[in-house]
Amino acid sequence: MTRLGSEFLKALDSYERPVIGYITFRQLVLLFGIGLTVLVTSVLFWFQMPNVVLYGVGLTVLAPFVIFGCHIDEKIKDELRFLLTKQERTYQTDYDRKEYTRNDFAQAKTNPETLES
């Protein structure tokens, strides 16, 4: 099935299976990223870094984990693939076209009630 940029449901067998309990691999990576971000920002806070540095490093460390953990990477990949794929669209003018005359679409001006049989 070809995709034209629309959202289609995944096949039932392509959903992720849980790794530990009910947690999938993506959720595990997201939790690891959150823990790593808390650890890094805590160390920077302990060294009394400015708040701008704390927020910058926190966002820089956390962003890839959130993108992967929340399936945003699949959406980005689909959008990029759609935008970068050369798409060939067909139009009526590409094929042998029937030529119409002026009166092909005009309705007959006869009224069946006034017709004499």
Steps between C-alpha positions, in 0.01 A plus 500: 500500500641837406476791738410846385576687820190381683496320829429130474461254782792268565465131446414323824823301507721811469419644843780496754512223751572567869858443617465519878149456636280734297785737404612505137856571383409857401355570843811354660722732292277797594527418872878463466516841331294663773726347766814607315366855463418521871847370585683742268297805606542406867878488460496835318278645771740372765786680320280817508479552127270777370138406433537561127770233485285261705199541269712483184682182601178349633315557173798387293531173692126431528387588145632189316355266762158666478507492119577128501284406798183675381515365140566848362793359302262284292284802421805706402632213287164462321473873432857522367453194282177647359660839433817356341333232287450594139129466441354446160139603464289418200260741337241460229719687254767229532285246318308490173225746557163493331419820318157643569295720275306805605163326544611177670386612845193702401170350607225442253244780506202273456232466763345153517158646599467702183622233263234363272495134435 
